[in-house]
């Protein structure tokens, strides 16, 4: 989700690894006080990203309506679907989360995204992307998918942003995320 702090993202990363975390584990791993740990898990729980359990938190299993990356609600208009080699399907809420999930996954068979204007599914490698437009429907930085370069370029005339092919869009998002994490 777009409003997660770096500390909350770290807690979610830990919960993905361990499935359950105690308050003490959160405190030690993130370097925060007990009161701050409780505030963070309260916020994460209210967003529906974790389940509160006695003394800590537990992972909420991914569902088709939850993004594999940020755990936000998926939306048919901005969906990004990853099919893994073992047949498992992963859903991302947007191209931003989808590209992040692809970067961390060596088990991908194929990936599809939805054209923002026409609503049709297309292979992510054939799509054109508009990064950082004024239209932010989901996660930030905003990445919207288009089936052709002309539609993407026309969109930027009214809403700003930069048009990129898949390879350059993925490089750009990886670079942005590296800068945010440092």
FIVEX-804107 format. One line per 4 residues: their letters; for each residue z, x, y of N, C-alpha, C. Coordinates in Angstrom, 3 decimals. Atoms other than C-alpha are relative to their C-alpha. Layout:
N
a> Z/X/Y/Z/X/Y/Z/X/Y  ... $
This chain:
182
xxxx> 0.000/0.840/-1.176/0.000/0.000/0.000/0.000/0.884/1.237  0.222/-0.836/-1.164/-0.745/1.184/3.465/1.268/0.398/0.729  -1.213/-0.305/-0.756/2.846/1.201/4.781/1.035/0.806/-0.775  -0.947/-0.795/0.771/4.446/3.418/2.149/0.246/1.340/0.680 $
xxxx> -0.354/-1.308/-0.544/6.307/6.460/3.403/-0.248/1.060/-1.077  0.143/-1.061/1.004/5.818/9.852/1.720/1.147/-0.021/-1.010  -1.162/0.062/0.901/9.327/9.452/0.254/-0.182/-1.125/-1.019  0.225/1.108/0.921/8.431/6.059/-1.236/-1.110/0.335/-0.997 $
xxxx> 1.067/-0.418/0.914/5.222/7.499/-2.675/0.542/0.955/-1.063  -0.617/-0.933/0.953/7.294/10.265/-4.294/0.827/-0.762/-1.039  -0.790/0.811/0.936/9.641/7.683/-5.829/-0.927/-0.709/-0.982  0.946/0.672/0.895/6.649/5.758/-7.217/-0.626/0.977/-0.996 $
xxxx> 0.540/-1.023/0.905/5.217/8.964/-8.668/1.019/0.300/-1.110  -1.049/-0.258/0.985/8.551/9.630/-10.386/0.147/-1.158/-0.980  -0.163/1.162/0.872/8.776/6.088/-11.742/-1.172/-0.094/-0.984  1.144/-0.038/0.920/5.277/6.479/-13.208/0.250/0.974/-1.142 $
xxxx> -0.271/-1.025/1.011/6.468/9.584/-15.058/1.132/-0.401/-0.937  -1.208/0.235/0.800/9.885/8.372/-16.248/0.221/-1.453/-0.417  -0.110/1.445/0.281/9.529/4.527/-16.316/1.282/-0.633/0.555  -1.266/0.471/-0.568/13.201/4.127/-15.242/0.635/1.151/0.763 $
xxxx> -0.699/-1.017/-0.790/15.165/5.985/-12.560/1.351/-0.533/0.439  -1.320/0.365/-0.524/18.842/5.937/-11.693/0.053/0.392/1.480  -0.208/-0.360/-1.405/20.074/6.153/-8.102/0.222/1.508/0.118  -0.261/-1.446/-0.022/21.349/9.668/-8.869/-1.287/0.808/-0.160 $
xxxx> 1.265/-0.716/0.201/17.932/10.775/-10.155/-0.875/-0.067/1.252  0.783/0.152/-1.233/16.258/9.405/-7.026/0.558/0.915/1.087  -0.646/-0.850/-0.999/18.782/11.150/-4.774/-0.360/1.464/-0.200  0.245/-1.412/0.288/18.332/14.508/-6.483/-1.475/0.373/0.141 $
xxxx> 1.431/-0.326/-0.012/14.558/14.366/-6.851/-0.603/-0.036/1.399  0.592/0.181/-1.320/13.815/13.216/-3.301/0.849/0.655/1.090  -0.877/-0.653/-0.975/16.789/14.843/-1.566/0.492/-0.933/1.084  -0.483/0.994/-0.960/18.259/11.749/0.060/1.401/-0.459/-0.391 $
xxxx> -1.349/0.516/0.267/21.666/10.103/0.337/-0.071/-1.239/-0.886  -0.070/1.185/0.835/22.814/7.294/-1.908/-0.418/-1.243/0.792  0.342/1.155/-0.841/22.530/4.784/0.954/-1.509/-0.063/0.251  1.451/-0.042/-0.233/18.968/5.909/1.705/-0.752/-0.366/-1.278 $
xxxx> 0.635/0.337/1.280/18.062/5.684/-1.992/0.025/-1.510/-0.220  -0.096/1.457/0.152/19.314/2.087/-2.075/-0.962/-0.722/0.950  0.934/0.626/-0.957/17.306/1.225/1.066/-1.443/0.129/-0.493  1.368/-0.220/0.476/14.154/2.751/-0.401/-0.326/-0.904/-1.188 $
xxxx> 0.304/0.845/1.157/14.439/0.903/-3.722/0.003/-1.479/0.387  0.022/1.382/-0.484/15.208/-2.333/-1.877/-1.380/-0.332/0.576  1.333/0.216/-0.590/11.962/-1.989/0.127/-1.080/-0.023/-1.072  1.001/-0.054/1.069/9.930/-1.003/-2.938/0.066/-1.246/-0.890 $
xxxx> -0.183/1.206/0.800/11.377/-3.945/-4.860/-0.555/-1.222/0.736  0.497/1.129/-0.793/10.595/-6.391/-2.041/-1.530/-0.019/0.067  1.463/-0.083/0.003/6.983/-5.144/-2.045/-0.576/-0.285/-1.383  0.464/0.269/1.354/6.802/-5.855/-5.774/-0.503/1.221/-0.741 $
xxxx> 0.495/-1.232/0.600/6.228/-2.207/-6.671/0.907/0.537/-1.094  -0.959/-0.387/1.025/9.361/-1.665/-8.784/0.916/-1.182/-0.282  -0.999/1.011/0.330/11.949/-3.814/-10.523/1.378/0.643/0.126  -1.365/-0.506/-0.084/15.600/-3.331/-9.616/0.717/-0.299/-1.307 $
xxxx> -0.832/0.151/1.179/17.872/-2.781/-12.590/1.384/0.529/0.366  -1.327/-0.519/-0.344/21.615/-2.044/-12.661/-0.005/1.528/0.099  -0.102/-1.436/-0.211/22.071/1.430/-11.182/-1.292/0.715/0.325  1.258/-0.676/-0.305/18.420/2.071/-10.363/-1.181/-0.933/0.053 $
xxxx> 1.244/0.762/-0.006/14.840/0.896/-10.749/-0.774/0.239/-1.282  0.848/-0.091/1.176/12.287/0.314/-13.475/-1.445/-0.246/0.413  1.419/0.175/-0.269/8.512/0.457/-13.559/-0.438/-1.422/-0.301  0.661/1.275/0.278/6.533/-2.752/-13.301/-1.318/0.356/-0.651 $
xxxx> 1.248/-0.314/0.717/3.724/-2.641/-15.821/-1.192/-0.456/0.817  1.235/0.369/-0.685/0.219/-2.666/-14.378/-0.543/-1.275/-0.604  0.665/1.200/0.457/-1.552/-5.964/-14.617/-1.375/-0.026/0.650  1.329/0.033/-0.598/-5.155/-6.854/-13.847/0.021/-0.329/1.495 $
xxxx> -0.057/0.347/-1.415/-4.000/-8.132/-10.450/0.717/1.055/0.831  -0.693/-1.088/-0.703/-2.159/-4.901/-9.530/-0.845/1.257/-0.011  0.754/-1.248/-0.136/-3.778/-1.712/-8.290/0.677/1.113/-0.786  -0.501/-1.112/0.793/-3.380/1.261/-10.611/0.568/1.106/0.886 $
xxxx> -0.421/-1.088/-0.880/-2.849/3.559/-7.618/1.195/-0.386/0.883  -1.067/0.363/-0.948/-0.720/1.720/-5.014/0.813/-1.199/-0.460  -0.628/1.185/0.568/0.283/-1.314/-7.126/-0.104/-1.236/0.887  0.250/1.176/-0.837/-0.900/-3.663/-4.369/-0.846/-1.008/-0.763 $
xxxx> 0.821/1.044/0.609/-2.680/-6.893/-5.174/-1.477/0.386/0.076  1.441/-0.256/-0.036/-6.335/-6.478/-6.145/-0.692/-1.196/0.626  0.754/1.008/-0.712/-8.949/-8.427/-4.244/-1.439/0.098/-0.490  1.367/-0.013/0.538/-12.359/-9.421/-5.653/-0.994/0.592/0.999 $
xxxx> 0.935/-0.483/-1.028/-14.025/-8.466/-2.350/0.011/1.527/0.133  -0.113/-1.453/-0.169/-12.806/-4.840/-2.432/0.322/0.719/-1.312  -0.405/-0.550/1.297/-12.254/-4.247/-6.167/-0.736/1.292/-0.363  0.520/-1.267/0.523/-12.830/-0.866/-7.810/0.511/0.065/-1.432 $
xxxx> -0.377/0.088/1.409/-12.838/-0.930/-11.621/-0.388/1.294/-0.716  0.236/-1.222/0.757/-12.520/2.153/-13.821/0.129/-0.325/-1.487  -0.065/0.140/1.449/-13.388/1.986/-17.516/0.207/1.392/-0.579  -0.306/-1.288/0.601/-11.798/4.806/-19.459/-0.718/0.140/-1.343 $
xxxx> 0.696/-0.281/1.257/-13.291/6.448/-22.554/0.606/-0.738/-1.181  -0.665/0.735/1.080/-10.729/4.682/-24.741/-0.151/-1.517/0.138  0.247/1.428/-0.196/-11.899/1.294/-23.393/0.960/-0.682/0.945  -0.963/0.604/-0.919/-8.891/0.674/-21.143/-0.645/-0.169/1.376 $
xxxx> 0.530/0.293/-1.323/-9.811/-0.943/-17.830/1.124/0.146/1.023  -0.948/-0.181/-1.093/-8.018/0.131/-14.658/-0.575/-0.649/1.246  0.439/0.661/-1.224/-8.209/-1.925/-11.469/0.644/0.669/1.197  -0.511/-0.497/-1.280/-7.854/-0.534/-7.968/-0.316/-1.052/1.057 $
xxxx> 0.145/1.035/-1.021/-7.462/-2.705/-4.889/-1.150/0.279/0.960  1.030/-0.365/-0.969/-10.052/-0.800/-2.841/-0.610/1.344/-0.394  0.662/-1.271/0.298/-12.382/2.197/-2.821/0.900/1.195/0.294  -0.954/-1.074/-0.304/-9.648/4.339/-1.252/0.850/0.300/-1.234 $
xxxx> -0.849/-0.187/1.183/-7.304/3.810/-4.213/-0.847/0.365/-1.224  0.871/-0.298/1.124/-10.201/3.870/-6.675/-0.403/1.463/-0.043  0.385/-1.417/-0.043/-11.347/7.299/-5.519/1.184/0.911/-0.284  -1.191/-0.790/0.314/-7.792/8.605/-5.665/0.278/-0.051/-1.501 $
xxxx> -0.224/0.132/1.442/-7.441/7.255/-9.206/-1.030/0.793/-0.793  1.030/-0.787/0.677/-10.748/8.857/-10.216/0.308/1.489/0.064  -0.283/-1.428/-0.174/-9.660/12.226/-8.840/1.073/0.486/-0.959  -1.112/-0.371/0.877/-6.609/12.195/-11.119/-0.243/-0.384/-1.460 $
xxxx> 0.264/0.552/1.318/-8.361/10.947/-14.264/-1.215/0.679/-0.627  1.111/-0.662/0.691/-10.481/12.995/-16.662/-0.509/-0.844/-1.172  0.315/0.863/1.130/-10.803/10.082/-19.106/-0.934/-1.148/0.402  0.825/1.082/-0.541/-13.397/8.031/-17.139/-1.344/-0.089/-0.710 $
xxxx> 1.331/0.264/0.560/-16.402/6.469/-18.852/-0.927/-0.438/1.132  0.797/0.494/-1.122/-17.692/4.581/-15.805/0.925/-0.647/1.031  -0.772/0.652/-1.059/-16.521/3.118/-12.513/-0.937/-0.868/0.826  0.780/0.970/-0.765/-17.735/0.123/-10.538/0.779/-0.408/1.249 $
xxxx> -0.605/0.500/-1.226/-17.097/-1.142/-7.033/-0.790/-1.222/0.448  0.635/1.219/-0.487/-18.020/-4.266/-5.083/-0.600/0.254/1.377  0.657/-0.084/-1.297/-20.537/-4.331/-2.240/0.751/-0.915/0.981  -0.826/0.730/-0.954/-18.539/-5.414/0.820/-0.727/-1.205/0.604 $
xxxx> 0.750/1.104/-0.624/-21.313/-7.620/2.259/-0.460/-1.025/-1.029  0.649/0.900/0.951/-23.048/-9.080/-0.792/0.871/-0.391/-1.194  -0.921/0.350/1.069/-20.158/-9.103/-3.270/-0.470/0.332/-1.400  0.475/-0.329/1.345/-22.155/-7.645/-6.154/0.599/1.328/-0.460 $
xxxx> -0.537/-1.217/0.597/-20.842/-4.988/-8.538/-1.081/1.064/-0.055  0.926/-1.108/0.111/-22.431/-1.558/-8.469/0.742/1.240/-0.452  -0.592/-1.246/0.452/-21.829/1.846/-9.971/0.464/0.794/1.214  -0.553/-0.712/-1.163/-19.622/3.937/-7.666/-0.873/1.165/0.442 $
xxxx> 0.832/-1.149/-0.373/-22.032/6.870/-7.790/-1.259/-0.412/0.757  1.177/0.495/-0.699/-24.843/4.687/-6.405/0.345/-0.680/1.317  -0.426/0.696/-1.219/-22.797/3.094/-3.614/0.001/0.930/1.206  -0.194/-0.686/-1.274/-22.631/4.099/0.038/1.330/-0.483/0.548 $
xxxx> -1.356/0.304/-0.447/-19.240/4.161/1.719/0.127/0.189/1.506  -0.349/-0.158/-1.413/-17.982/3.616/5.256/1.483/0.337/0.041  -1.377/-0.477/-0.109/-14.841/5.616/5.911/0.484/-0.169/1.431  -0.690/0.076/-1.293/-12.409/4.968/8.761/-0.621/-0.969/0.989 $
xxxx> 0.486/1.020/-0.929/-13.984/1.829/10.209/1.202/-0.699/0.633  -1.064/0.787/-0.628/-11.984/-0.530/12.411/0.472/-1.129/-0.907  -0.357/1.052/0.942/-11.848/-2.948/9.461/0.868/0.618/-1.097  -0.929/-0.499/1.016/-8.781/-2.191/7.355/0.535/-1.223/-0.745 $
xxxx> -0.404/1.153/0.795/-8.409/-4.818/4.644/1.139/0.316/-0.953  -0.917/-0.384/1.063/-6.180/-2.868/2.353/0.681/1.307/0.388  -0.644/-1.298/-0.194/-5.152/0.779/2.201/-0.661/0.790/1.126  0.494/-0.822/-1.094/-5.601/3.401/4.865/0.010/1.451/-0.429 $
xxxx> 1.159/0.339/-0.818/-7.762/5.282/5.535/-0.929/-0.970/-0.732  0.871/1.041/0.532/-10.167/2.397/5.044/-1.281/0.601/-0.571  1.286/-0.356/0.592/-13.118/2.881/2.700/-0.618/-1.294/-0.533  0.711/1.200/0.435/-15.614/0.050/2.245/-1.283/0.420/-0.708 $
xxxx> 1.163/-0.324/0.827/-18.446/0.055/-0.325/-1.196/-0.876/0.358  1.239/0.712/-0.287/-22.073/-0.936/0.280/-1.056/0.415/-1.013  1.026/-0.311/0.990/-25.065/-1.133/-2.056/-1.146/0.817/0.562  1.065/-0.832/-0.555/-27.433/0.533/0.391/0.429/0.618/1.329 $
xxxx> -0.355/-0.783/-1.186/-27.290/3.024/3.226/-0.236/-0.786/1.283  0.300/0.769/-1.210/-28.894/0.681/5.779/1.110/-0.996/0.322  -1.101/0.937/-0.239/-26.187/-1.980/5.335/1.235/0.737/0.509  -1.167/-0.781/-0.425/-23.495/0.684/5.658/-0.171/0.472/1.442 $
xxxx> 0.257/-0.480/-1.360/-25.105/2.136/8.798/0.070/-1.142/1.008  -0.067/1.162/-0.893/-25.526/-1.324/10.358/1.438/-0.439/0.220  -1.410/0.379/-0.109/-21.873/-2.077/9.645/0.725/0.898/1.006  -0.672/-0.938/-0.914/-20.771/1.046/11.537/-0.361/-0.265/1.457 $
xxxx> 0.392/0.307/-1.381/-22.672/-0.157/14.631/1.005/-0.943/0.659  -0.967/0.945/-0.554/-20.157/-2.957/15.078/1.453/0.361/-0.232  -1.381/-0.228/0.388/-17.066/-1.617/13.382/0.388/1.472/-0.106  -0.302/-1.423/0.036/-17.265/2.177/13.590/0.074/0.531/-1.419 $
xxxx> -0.121/-0.647/1.291/-16.708/4.600/10.781/-1.138/0.964/-0.245  0.994/-1.000/0.375/-18.784/7.194/9.014/-0.571/-0.355/-1.364  0.691/0.316/1.250/-21.363/6.576/6.265/-0.076/1.251/-0.862  0.054/-1.123/0.938/-21.142/8.794/3.182/-0.437/-0.484/-1.373 $
xxxx> 0.277/0.292/1.399/-22.484/8.918/-0.339/1.293/0.219/-0.792  -1.208/-0.080/0.824/-20.037/8.932/-3.254/0.633/1.389/0.000  -0.538/-1.359/0.090/-19.681/12.696/-3.563/0.721/0.401/1.282  -0.620/-0.375/-1.273/-18.962/13.225/0.130/1.197/-0.879/0.343 $
xxxx> -1.148/0.886/-0.245/-16.683/10.185/0.358/1.199/0.461/-0.821  -1.096/-0.456/0.852/-14.625/11.461/-2.575/0.575/1.324/0.513  -0.479/-1.257/-0.575/-14.419/14.952/-1.055/0.835/-0.268/1.250  -0.698/0.314/-1.243/-13.355/13.455/2.270/1.379/-0.609/-0.266 $
xxxx> -1.294/0.636/0.287/-10.606/11.267/0.781/0.941/1.005/-0.646  -0.854/-1.026/0.606/-9.318/14.167/-1.337/0.540/0.952/1.063  -0.421/-0.881/-1.094/-9.190/16.365/1.767/1.056/-0.680/0.867  -0.978/0.748/-0.806/-7.388/13.655/3.783/1.349/-0.087/-0.704 $
xxxx> -1.237/0.174/0.740/-4.828/13.111/1.037/0.729/1.333/-0.135  -0.620/-1.327/0.058/-4.202/16.872/0.731/0.700/0.289/1.325  -0.610/-0.224/-1.327/-3.532/17.033/4.483/1.264/-0.829/0.183  -1.161/0.879/-0.118/-1.127/14.084/4.292/1.161/0.519/-0.820 $
xx> -1.066/-0.461/0.907/0.818/15.605/1.388/0.618/1.319/0.443  -0.556/-1.289/-0.442/1.309/18.967/3.139/0.737/-0.125/1.295 $
